[in-house]
Amino acid sequence: MLEFKVQDMTCGHCVATITKAVKEVEQQARVDADVQSHIVRVEGASDPLAIEEAIRDAGYTPQALA
């Protein structure tokens, strides 16, 4: 599972945008985004860098969590 801190994810629209961006890269991925904690979890993704780049390209600032 991949986890990212996305401080600038602040609403439901942000969650939808990030989810769509991730699914464009990894269709089968499961995305769980929590606005309160600003954490995005992605299961089933094979390329962490592509996921991070997709979130960044969608206009957000992801920080990979260890």
C-alpha positions in Angstrom: 0.0 0.0 0.0 1.2 3.5 -0.9 0.5 6.4 1.5 0.9 10.1 0.7 0.4 13.2 2.8 -1.5 15.8 0.7 -1.8 18.9 2.8 -3.6 20.8 0.0 -6.4 18.2 -0.2 -9.2 20.1 1.6 -12.6 19.0 0.3 -14.6 16.4 -1.5 -13.8 17.9 -4.9 -10.1 17.4 -4.1 -10.7 13.8 -3.2 -12.6 13.2 -6.5 -9.8 14.9 -8.5 -7.0 12.9 -6.9 -9.0 9.6 -7.2 -9.6 10.3 -10.9 -5.9 11.1 -11.5 -4.7 7.9 -9.8 -7.2 5.8 -11.7 -6.0 7.2 -15.0 -2.6 5.7 -14.2 -3.7 2.5 -12.4 -7.3 1.6 -13.3 -7.5 -1.3 -10.8 -6.1 0.7 -7.9 -8.2 1.3 -4.8 -7.9 4.9 -3.6 -8.9 5.9 0.0 -8.5 9.7 0.7 -9.2 11.2 4.1 -9.6 15.0 4.0 -9.3 15.3 7.8 -5.9 13.7 8.0 -4.8 14.7 4.5 -3.8 11.1 3.8 -4.2 9.3 0.5 -3.8 5.6 0.5 -3.5 3.6 -2.8 -3.7 -0.2 -3.0 -2.9 -2.2 -6.0 -0.6 0.3 -7.7 2.6 -1.0 -9.3 4.5 2.3 -9.8 4.7 4.6 -6.8 6.4 7.4 -8.8 3.7 7.4 -11.4 1.0 7.7 -8.7 2.9 10.5 -7.1 3.3 12.3 -10.4 -0.4 11.9 -11.3 -1.3 13.5 -8.0 1.1 16.3 -8.6 -0.1 16.8 -12.2 -3.7 17.1 -10.8 -2.5 20.2 -8.9 -1.6 18.8 -5.5 1.5 18.4 -3.5 1.9 14.8 -2.4 4.6 13.7 0.1 5.3 10.0 0.2 5.1 8.5 3.7 7.5 5.7 4.7 
